[in-house]
Amino acid sequence: MSDGEPRNSPSGGGDVKQDPIAPIEIKVTSAMGDEVMFKIKRNTKLSKLQAAYAKRIGKDAGSIRFLFEGKRLDDDDTPASLDMDDGDSIDAMVERMYFAWSVIVDANSTLTEVGGSS
């Protein structure tokens, strides 16, 4: 390849970043450090990846939050819109719902359970 030839020209081998249908590998990393690799097209919405990841780990997709470079991802984000490269990593956070139970002792010393969420 000559110095004047663009790097992403067809004769230069192409650039995956310029081809929206060329698949790239994305690594999804949990808070525990577990990694799952996915191959997706650059124009695929990351909400689809989020659903596949949730299914893989046995969680509801609505409880998973994706972050890329510290920014929470929107459902309509794609690897192309975020300028992601092959091999980039997305952090996956699972929202945990806690249900707290309070135990109250009344005047007659009987236990009464009072439920509430926090």
C-alpha positions as CSV (number, residue, x, y, z in Angstrom):
1,M,0.0,0.0,0.0
2,S,1.4,3.4,-1.0
3,D,1.6,6.3,1.4
4,G,-1.1,8.2,-0.5
5,E,-3.6,5.4,-0.5
6,P,-6.4,5.6,2.2
7,R,-6.2,2.9,4.8
8,N,-9.9,1.9,4.4
9,S,-9.9,1.6,0.6
10,P,-11.0,-1.7,-0.8
11,S,-7.5,-2.5,-2.0
12,G,-6.2,-1.7,1.5
13,G,-8.1,-4.5,3.1
14,G,-11.0,-2.4,4.4
15,D,-11.9,-1.0,7.8
16,V,-14.4,-2.9,9.9
17,K,-15.4,0.4,11.6
18,Q,-16.7,1.7,8.2
19,D,-18.8,-1.3,7.4
20,P,-22.1,-1.3,9.4
21,I,-22.8,-5.0,8.7
22,A,-19.4,-6.3,9.5
23,P,-19.5,-8.1,12.8
24,I,-17.3,-7.0,15.7
25,E,-16.6,-8.8,19.0
26,I,-17.9,-7.1,22.2
27,K,-16.9,-8.3,25.6
28,V,-19.5,-7.9,28.3
29,T,-18.0,-7.8,31.8
30,S,-19.9,-8.3,35.0
31,A,-19.2,-6.6,38.3
32,M,-17.7,-9.9,39.5
33,G,-15.3,-9.9,36.5
34,D,-17.0,-12.6,34.5
35,E,-16.7,-12.0,30.8
36,V,-19.0,-13.1,27.9
37,M,-18.0,-12.5,24.3
38,F,-20.6,-11.6,21.7
39,K,-20.2,-11.0,18.0
40,I,-22.7,-8.4,16.6
41,K,-23.0,-6.0,13.7
42,R,-22.0,-2.4,14.2
43,N,-25.6,-1.2,13.4
44,T,-27.3,-3.6,15.9
45,K,-29.0,-1.9,18.9
46,L,-27.2,-2.7,22.1
47,S,-30.6,-3.4,23.7
48,K,-30.6,-6.7,21.6
49,L,-27.2,-7.5,23.1
50,Q,-28.5,-6.7,26.6
51,A,-31.4,-9.1,26.1
52,A,-29.0,-11.9,24.9
53,Y,-26.7,-11.3,27.9
54,A,-29.6,-11.3,30.3
55,K,-30.8,-14.6,28.9
56,R,-27.3,-16.0,29.1
57,I,-26.9,-15.2,32.8
58,G,-30.6,-16.1,33.7
59,K,-31.7,-12.5,34.6
60,D,-34.5,-10.3,33.4
61,A,-33.3,-7.9,30.7
62,G,-34.9,-5.0,32.5
63,S,-32.6,-5.6,35.5
64,I,-29.4,-5.2,33.5
65,R,-27.7,-1.9,32.9
66,F,-24.9,-1.5,30.4
67,L,-22.1,1.1,30.7
68,F,-19.5,1.9,28.1
69,E,-16.6,4.2,29.1
70,G,-18.5,5.0,32.3
71,K,-21.6,6.2,30.5
72,R,-24.9,4.4,30.8
73,L,-26.1,3.1,27.5
74,D,-29.5,3.9,25.9
75,D,-31.7,1.2,24.2
76,D,-31.1,2.8,20.8
77,D,-27.3,3.0,21.1
78,T,-25.3,0.9,18.6
79,P,-21.6,0.0,18.4
80,A,-21.4,2.4,15.4
81,S,-23.1,5.3,17.3
82,L,-20.6,4.8,20.2
83,D,-17.6,4.5,17.9
84,M,-16.8,1.1,19.4
85,D,-13.9,-1.0,18.1
86,D,-13.6,-4.7,17.8
87,G,-12.8,-6.1,21.2
88,D,-14.2,-3.2,23.2
89,S,-15.7,-4.0,26.6
90,I,-19.1,-3.1,28.1
91,D,-19.6,-3.2,31.8
92,A,-22.8,-5.0,32.9
93,M,-24.5,-4.0,36.2
94,V,-27.4,-6.0,37.6
95,E,-29.9,-4.0,39.5
96,R,-30.8,-5.7,42.7
97,M,-34.2,-5.3,44.3
98,Y,-34.2,-5.7,48.1
99,F,-37.2,-6.3,50.2
100,A,-36.8,-5.4,53.8
101,W,-38.9,-7.0,56.6
102,S,-39.3,-5.2,59.9
103,V,-40.3,-7.1,63.0
104,I,-42.4,-5.2,65.5
105,V,-43.1,-6.4,69.0
106,D,-46.5,-5.1,70.1
107,A,-47.6,-4.5,73.7
108,N,-48.8,-8.1,74.0
109,S,-45.4,-9.4,73.0
110,T,-46.7,-11.0,69.8
111,L,-44.7,-10.6,66.7
112,T,-46.1,-8.7,63.8
113,E,-44.3,-8.6,60.4
114,V,-44.4,-5.4,58.4
115,G,-43.1,-5.6,54.8
116,G,-41.7,-2.8,52.9
117,S,-39.3,-2.3,50.0
118,S,-36.3,-0.1,50.1
